[in-house]
Amino acid sequence: MWLVLMSLKRAPWRTQYDLARAVGIQSPTMTRHLDNFEAAGLVSRHRDPSDRRVMRIELTDSGNAMFQRLRQAAADFDRQLRAGFTDEELEQLSLLLGRLKANVEGAGSVIPVASDTALPDP
């Protein structure tokens, strides 16, 4: 819910297709989420007058209120996570996590390991 509401807050009147891509899910999955959000009164969907095949989505007043509540919860959690760290430590952590992410994204193939090869204990 947070990702969808945040994406709509950043770019109102997105198409369902654009929204699904921004959030990183398939369009049919987004349709199911939007059905639930619409039923809860968080979003409204309207046909684009210039292309009736396109559905435009916007946050309702209730959707904006939910976004604000979730944003506050995220900010509170972020403060809790960062508690006790210096700015320098947080910068170092960010660099290390960035390197881990780059390693994962660069792992294009898995190297096969023989079944009799012992792996080190974690």
N, C-alpha and C positions, 0 to 999 in steps of 0.2 A: 504494500500500500504506500509506504514511504517513497519508494522510487517513482511510482506513477504520479503521486501528488506533487512531488518535487519537480518532476519533469514538466508537468502541466503548469506549475507555478512559474517556471523559467520561460516557457514558450506556450502561452495560451493559444487555444484554437488549433492545436496540432491535429493531424490526421491520425486515425488509429494505427495505420501502418508506420508512420513516423514515430509515434509514441512507443510502439512495440520495439522498433529498432533502437530507440534511445535507451530503453530499459533492458534490452537484450533478451527478449522473449519472442516466441512465434506469434504471429497475428491472431490465430484462433484462440490461443491462451489469453491474449490481451482482450479479446472480445468477451470471454467469460469473466475476466476481472472487471471490465467496464460494466457488464450487465449487473454484477453485484454492487459496484460503486454507484451506479445509477439508481438501483433499487434502494440503496441506503441514502440517496439524496446528495451524494458527494460530487457527482459530475452530471453534466447534461450533454447530450449528443444531438447534433443538428446536421442535416444534409447541407453540403456546400452548394450554394445556388449556381455556381459556375460549373460544377461537376457533380451531379446527383449521386454518383457512385461513391463519393468521398463523404465520410462522416467526420465532422469537426467536433472536438471535445473541449469542454471548458469546465473549470471548477465552479461549483455553486457556492453560495455563502457558507453552507455547511461544510463543503469541501475545503474552503479557505480556513475555516475554524479548525477542522481536523488537521490540516497542514500545520497551523500554528501550534497546536498541542503536540504533534509529533516532532516538530522542530525544537520545541522546548525540551522534550524528553531526550532527543538526540544531543542537544547542547549539554544537558545535565550529565548524561552518560559520558560524553567527551571529557568534561571536567573531571569526572571520577577517574577515567582512564589515565589522564595526564597528571593526576595528583602526585606530588613528591618527585617529579622529574624536573630537571633544569631545562632551560631552552636548548642548551648544548646537547644534553642527552636526547631530547626529542628530535633534534636535527640529525644526530647520529643514528637513531632508530629509524628515522625516515629514509636515510641513505641505505641502511642495511636492508630494510624491507623492499626498497626499490631494486636492490641487487637480487634479492630472492625472486621478485616478480620477473625481472629480466631473465633469470635462469630458467624459470618455469616457461616463460613465453618462448625462449630459445630452444627448448627441448622438443625438437621436431620429430625425433624418433627415439624409440626405446631400444637400448642396447640389450640383446639377449644375454642371459646368464645361464651357464650350464647348470643342470639340476644338481650336480654334485659340488657346486661352488658354495662354500660357506660364506654367509653374509655376516658382517659384524653386528653385534648386539646394539640396539639403539641406545 
